[in-house]
């Protein structure tokens, strides 16, 4: 936060927030809540937040947390409020690619030699963007790219995901569209279930506009969430009886009987989430008179 300066000397306007870089497969909802709240409470008054999930110096988010939580973290960065910083390929769920010492390009890794380069190389998160299923994933027409492409590029690429309605890319595109909603652009932010180790949830609300709540299940088991009785938001608003699932992660369970489906109406006192599932629910907030 020192990069922002102080009251007497203003410095940077946009200092990268790396609070989410340490998240991994062991991160719980409570851990995430602490990381997010610590950053927001430390942010100087009047400064604009931003959210960074990965970059060219750190392992990709899909590798760190698992591919099934990619949509959840994109929901977080795109809907929390502020500027989302997307490292190329995060919208597809691209993962790290093993690069042998002989293939290495990163001077930092090479300088530590073949026995230790794995600890220092940053090549694994720097492989080419996967555009299509053509040679070198459509990244280049050269004989070989700077680094080789991932083995799964034939099925995990922009062209393939663009044509699949239930893909990380199309979830990402819908989240970008939601950023134009009044509640997301200008609304308040409040958090629910602060002490829950499995469920992380936050709402974006603005009077006179539809509101949205993001719910993520970090647990390895299914769970049921009762938003109507949820603690948090300090009585700013109440939840209605029902909401509409607007966005669901690619791994959302299908056909849940009386529970919520992949889209459509959902009772807000009985929101079912499968393991590692994330959803965005649209609702009409109830404000005190």
DOKEGU-226862 format. One line per 2 residues: number of its first residue (from 1); their letters; for each residue x, y, z of C-alpha. Coordinates in nm, 4 decimals. Layout:
REM DOKEGU-226862
NUM	A	X,Y,Z ~ ...
REM end
This chain:
REM DOKEGU-226862
1	XX	0.0000,0.0000,0.0000 ~ 0.3027,0.2305,0.0346
3	XX	0.3038,0.2680,-0.3446 ~ -0.0147,0.4753,-0.3165
5	XX	0.1699,0.7351,-0.1133 ~ 0.0038,0.9349,0.1662
7	XX	-0.1890,1.2565,0.2305 ~ 0.1167,1.4737,0.1707
9	XX	0.2676,1.2866,-0.1223 ~ 0.0530,1.1047,-0.3729
11	XX	0.2274,0.8290,-0.5679 ~ 0.0767,0.5508,-0.7810
13	XX	-0.2888,0.5503,-0.8900 ~ -0.2955,0.1794,-0.9685
15	XX	-0.0773,-0.0490,-0.7603 ~ -0.1107,-0.4182,-0.8486
17	XX	-0.2885,-0.6210,-0.5811 ~ -0.1091,-0.9540,-0.5439
19	XX	-0.3103,-1.0708,-0.2409 ~ -0.4635,-1.3549,-0.4435
21	XX	-0.1369,-1.4856,-0.5897 ~ -0.0786,-1.7234,-0.2926
23	XX	-0.4150,-1.9037,-0.3267 ~ -0.3813,-2.2762,-0.3935
25	XX	-0.5690,-2.6066,-0.3619 ~ -0.5578,-2.5819,0.0177
27	XX	-0.7167,-2.2358,0.0295 ~ -1.0465,-2.2328,0.2176
29	XX	-1.3326,-1.9859,0.2002 ~ -1.2183,-1.8459,0.5356
31	XX	-0.8634,-1.7992,0.3987 ~ -0.9992,-1.6181,0.0950
33	XX	-1.2234,-1.3993,0.3080 ~ -0.9195,-1.2932,0.5104
35	XX	-0.7145,-1.2121,0.1980 ~ -0.9925,-1.0035,0.0421
37	XX	-1.0897,-0.8185,0.3602 ~ -0.7258,-0.7448,0.4499
39	XX	-0.6699,-0.5811,0.1130 ~ -0.9922,-0.3814,0.1110
41	XX	-0.9467,-0.2552,0.4669 ~ -0.5883,-0.1453,0.3908
43	XX	-0.6763,0.0283,0.0628 ~ -0.6389,0.4058,0.1115
45	XX	-0.9649,0.5996,0.1070 ~ -1.0720,0.6985,-0.2408
47	XX	-0.8342,0.4565,-0.4168 ~ -0.9547,0.2060,-0.6722
49	XX	-0.9168,-0.1693,-0.6036 ~ -0.7883,-0.4273,-0.8496
51	XX	-0.7649,-0.8064,-0.8498 ~ -0.4767,-1.0086,-0.9959
53	XX	-0.5105,-1.3873,-1.0219 ~ -0.1837,-1.4600,-1.1999
55	XX	0.0962,-1.3209,-1.4131 ~ 0.4106,-1.4128,-1.6039
57	XX	0.6078,-1.4721,-1.2831 ~ 0.3685,-1.7053,-1.1031
59	XX	0.2010,-2.0390,-1.1637 ~ -0.1330,-2.0143,-1.3440
61	XX	-0.4553,-1.9986,-1.1415 ~ -0.5858,-2.3269,-1.2950
63	XX	-0.2716,-2.5060,-1.1779 ~ -0.2726,-2.3469,-0.8331
65	XX	-0.6379,-2.4045,-0.7394 ~ -0.7520,-2.6709,-0.9861
67	XX	-0.9367,-2.6303,-1.3134 ~ -1.2763,-2.6752,-1.1455
69	XX	-1.2356,-2.3442,-0.9557 ~ -1.1293,-2.1336,-1.2552
71	XX	-1.4787,-1.9902,-1.3045 ~ -1.5106,-1.9181,-0.9328
73	XX	-1.1996,-1.7005,-0.9287 ~ -1.3022,-1.5239,-1.2486
75	XX	-1.6354,-1.4446,-1.0813 ~ -1.4409,-1.3058,-0.7894
77	XX	-1.2082,-1.0820,-0.9913 ~ -1.4739,-0.9576,-1.2343
79	XX	-1.7594,-0.8937,-0.9905 ~ -1.5984,-0.7865,-0.6620
81	XX	-1.5648,-0.4322,-0.7890 ~ -1.2604,-0.2522,-0.9210
83	XX	-1.0366,-0.3519,-1.2100 ~ -0.9858,-0.7215,-1.2904
85	XX	-0.6400,-0.8022,-1.4280 ~ -0.6606,-1.1108,-1.6501
87	XX	-0.3411,-1.2898,-1.7489 ~ -0.3849,-1.4357,-2.0973
89	XX	-0.5400,-1.7811,-2.0928 ~ -0.7144,-1.7435,-1.7568
91	XX	-1.0409,-1.7051,-1.9463 ~ -0.9829,-2.0540,-2.0915
93	XX	-0.8501,-2.2233,-1.7803 ~ -0.5030,-2.2654,-1.9322
95	XX	-0.2623,-2.4448,-1.7002 ~ 0.1136,-2.4577,-1.6500
97	XX	0.3096,-2.6628,-1.9034 ~ 0.6182,-2.8653,-1.8108
99	XX	0.9268,-2.7353,-1.9907 ~ 1.2443,-2.9395,-1.9760
101	XX	1.5767,-2.7764,-1.8984 ~ 1.6809,-2.8257,-2.2616
103	XX	1.3723,-2.6313,-2.3766 ~ 1.4096,-2.3560,-2.1165
105	XX	1.4194,-1.9906,-2.2154 ~ 1.3912,-1.8117,-1.8803
107	XX	1.7383,-1.6842,-1.7756 ~ 1.6431,-1.7115,-1.4089
109	XX	1.5766,-2.0822,-1.4394 ~ 1.8709,-2.1533,-1.6685
111	XX	2.1147,-1.9785,-1.4342 ~ 2.0369,-2.2350,-1.1601
113	XX	2.1259,-2.5318,-1.3785 ~ 1.9378,-2.8543,-1.4620
115	XX	1.9205,-2.9757,-1.1005 ~ 1.7473,-2.6668,-0.9618
117	XX	1.5825,-2.4875,-1.2548 ~ 1.2359,-2.6231,-1.1659
119	XX	1.2364,-2.4104,-0.8498 ~ 1.3133,-2.0880,-1.0339
121	XX	1.1954,-2.1107,-1.3947 ~ 0.8914,-1.9080,-1.5008
123	XX	0.8601,-2.0714,-1.8424 ~ 0.5792,-2.3019,-1.7278
125	XX	0.3240,-2.0181,-1.7087 ~ 0.4507,-1.8454,-2.0240
127	XX	0.3555,-2.0944,-2.2970 ~ 0.1673,-1.9696,-2.6077
129	XX	-0.1965,-1.8643,-2.6071 ~ -0.4154,-2.1461,-2.7367
131	XX	-0.6255,-2.0040,-3.0198 ~ -0.7336,-2.3142,-3.2123
133	XX	-0.6466,-2.6790,-3.2849 ~ -0.4048,-2.6008,-3.5665
135	XX	-0.0271,-2.6322,-3.5483 ~ 0.1167,-2.4568,-3.2409
137	XX	-0.2411,-2.3819,-3.1322 ~ -0.2653,-2.1128,-3.4022
139	XX	-0.0182,-1.8961,-3.2129 ~ 0.2464,-1.8804,-3.4865
141	XX	0.3221,-2.0084,-3.8354 ~ 0.6911,-2.0391,-3.7503
143	XX	0.8603,-2.3778,-3.7453 ~ 0.8528,-2.3738,-3.3657
145	XX	0.7322,-2.1267,-3.1025 ~ 0.9483,-1.9746,-2.8286
147	XX	0.8030,-2.2325,-2.5888 ~ 0.5974,-2.5367,-2.6823
149	XX	0.2197,-2.5344,-2.6398 ~ 0.0212,-2.7416,-2.3904
151	XX	-0.0628,-3.0994,-2.4829 ~ -0.4370,-3.0302,-2.4528
153	XX	-0.4426,-2.7376,-2.6961 ~ -0.6508,-2.9324,-2.9528
155	XX	-0.9505,-2.9315,-2.7172 ~ -0.8684,-2.6405,-2.4876
157	XX	-0.8562,-2.3361,-2.7130 ~ -1.0511,-2.0221,-2.7970
159	XX	-1.2187,-2.1625,-3.1085 ~ -1.3376,-2.4769,-2.9304
161	XX	-1.4628,-2.2965,-2.6210 ~ -1.6333,-2.0228,-2.8208
163	XX	-1.8652,-2.2841,-2.9758 ~ -1.9391,-2.4539,-2.6411
165	XX	-2.2019,-2.2698,-2.4348 ~ -2.0805,-2.4449,-2.1180
167	XX	-1.7169,-2.3368,-2.1365 ~ -1.4849,-2.1252,-1.9244
169	XX	-1.4632,-1.8695,-2.2048 ~ -1.8390,-1.8223,-2.2289
171	XX	-1.8706,-1.8005,-1.8508 ~ -1.6022,-1.5310,-1.8616
173	XX	-1.7816,-1.3410,-2.1393 ~ -2.1084,-1.3420,-1.9440
175	XX	-1.9272,-1.2109,-1.6357 ~ -1.7854,-0.9264,-1.8460
177	XX	-2.1407,-0.8437,-1.9578 ~ -2.2556,-0.8349,-1.5940
179	XX	-1.9981,-0.5634,-1.5248 ~ -2.2312,-0.3276,-1.7117
181	XX	-2.5100,-0.3845,-1.4584 ~ -2.5764,-0.0928,-1.2226
183	XX	-2.5259,-0.3013,-0.9095 ~ -2.1844,-0.4196,-1.0313
185	XX	-2.0715,-0.0808,-1.1638 ~ -2.1917,0.1410,-0.8802
187	XX	-2.3387,-0.0788,-0.6089 ~ -2.2305,-0.1533,-0.2546
189	XX	-2.0406,-0.4700,-0.1706 ~ -2.1054,-0.6870,0.1332
191	XX	-1.9859,-1.0284,0.2449 ~ -2.1758,-1.3268,0.3861
193	XX	-2.0594,-1.6314,0.5865 ~ -1.7293,-1.4687,0.6922
195	XX	-1.6270,-1.7592,0.9178 ~ -1.7386,-2.0453,0.6925
197	XX	-1.4435,-2.2587,0.5811 ~ -1.6259,-2.3881,0.2724
199	XX	-1.8593,-2.1145,0.1458 ~ -1.7459,-1.7717,0.0263
201	XX	-2.0215,-1.5330,-0.0785 ~ -2.0654,-1.1650,-0.1491
203	XX	-2.3486,-0.9476,-0.2779 ~ -2.3490,-0.6414,-0.5035
205	XX	-2.6509,-0.4175,-0.4462 ~ -2.7849,-0.0809,-0.5603
207	XX	-3.1295,0.0572,-0.4852 ~ -3.3542,0.0603,-0.7891
209	XX	-3.1571,-0.2127,-0.9692 ~ -3.1397,-0.5933,-0.9669
211	XX	-2.8772,-0.7231,-0.7250 ~ -2.6348,-1.0144,-0.7556
213	XX	-2.4828,-1.2596,-0.5115 ~ -2.1790,-1.4745,-0.5900
215	XX	-2.1585,-1.8031,-0.3981 ~ -1.8540,-2.0333,-0.4120
217	XX	-1.8256,-2.3738,-0.2466 ~ -1.4593,-2.4471,-0.1744
219	XX	-1.5483,-2.7717,-0.0020 ~ -1.5045,-3.1257,-0.1297
221	XX	-1.8673,-3.2069,-0.0462 ~ -2.2016,-3.0680,-0.1570
223	XX	-2.3632,-2.8050,0.0631 ~ -2.6887,-2.6133,0.0989
225	XX	-2.6843,-2.2381,0.1602 ~ -2.9634,-2.0408,0.3245
227	XX	-2.9174,-1.6830,0.2098 ~ -3.2304,-1.5571,0.3818
229	XX	-3.0861,-1.6378,0.7249 ~ -2.7265,-1.5513,0.6327
231	XX	-2.5311,-1.3245,0.8639 ~ -2.3520,-1.0298,0.7119
233	XX	-2.4362,-0.7139,0.5203 ~ -2.5312,-0.5447,0.8524
235	XX	-2.9014,-0.5331,0.7763 ~ -2.8490,-0.3185,0.4659
237	XX	-3.1006,-0.5302,0.2768 ~ -3.2833,-0.8609,0.2917
239	XX	-3.3061,-1.1487,0.0462 ~ -3.6391,-1.2289,-0.1206
241	XX	-3.7847,-1.5799,-0.1365 ~ -3.6406,-1.6619,-0.4785
243	XX	-3.3671,-1.5601,-0.7182 ~ -3.2494,-1.6513,-1.0683
245	XX	-2.9218,-1.8316,-1.1403 ~ -2.7583,-1.6098,-1.4029
247	XX	-2.4155,-1.7728,-1.4289 ~ -2.2895,-2.1115,-1.3155
249	XX	-1.9435,-2.2622,-1.3231 ~ -1.8701,-2.5224,-1.5875
251	XX	-1.8729,-2.7948,-1.3218 ~ -2.2234,-2.7221,-1.1934
253	XX	-2.4150,-3.0407,-1.1157 ~ -2.7143,-3.1185,-1.3363
255	XX	-3.0657,-3.2353,-1.2500 ~ -3.0823,-3.1862,-0.8744
257	XX	-3.4424,-3.2844,-0.8206 ~ -3.6048,-3.0223,-0.5995
259	XX	-3.2734,-2.8373,-0.5686 ~ -3.1584,-2.5610,-0.7989
261	XX	-3.0789,-2.6487,-1.1576 ~ -2.8072,-2.5056,-1.3765
263	XX	-3.0162,-2.2008,-1.4646 ~ -3.3491,-2.0534,-1.3661
265	XX	-3.5387,-1.9953,-1.0428 ~ -3.3816,-2.0981,-0.7131
267	XX	-3.5221,-2.0756,-0.3571 ~ -3.2803,-1.8558,-0.1635
269	XX	-3.3272,-2.0497,0.1590 ~ -3.2207,-2.3711,-0.0148
271	XX	-2.9373,-2.3027,-0.2590 ~ -2.7575,-2.6259,-0.3420
273	XX	-2.3927,-2.6228,-0.4496 ~ -2.1833,-2.9180,-0.5512
275	XX	-1.8147,-2.9536,-0.4596 ~ -1.6027,-2.6643,-0.5967
277	XX	-1.9117,-2.5139,-0.7590 ~ -1.9752,-2.1428,-0.8072
279	XX	-2.2875,-1.9546,-0.9141 ~ -2.4068,-1.5976,-0.9640
281	XX	-2.7668,-1.5402,-0.8552 ~ -2.9727,-1.2392,-0.9610
283	XX	-3.2358,-1.1172,-0.7154 ~ -3.4482,-0.8188,-0.6127
285	XX	-3.3208,-0.6932,-0.2759 ~ -3.5631,-0.6065,0.0010
287	XX	-3.4712,-0.2772,0.1694 ~ -3.5931,-0.1647,0.5139
289	X	-3.8709,0.0955,0.5020
REM end
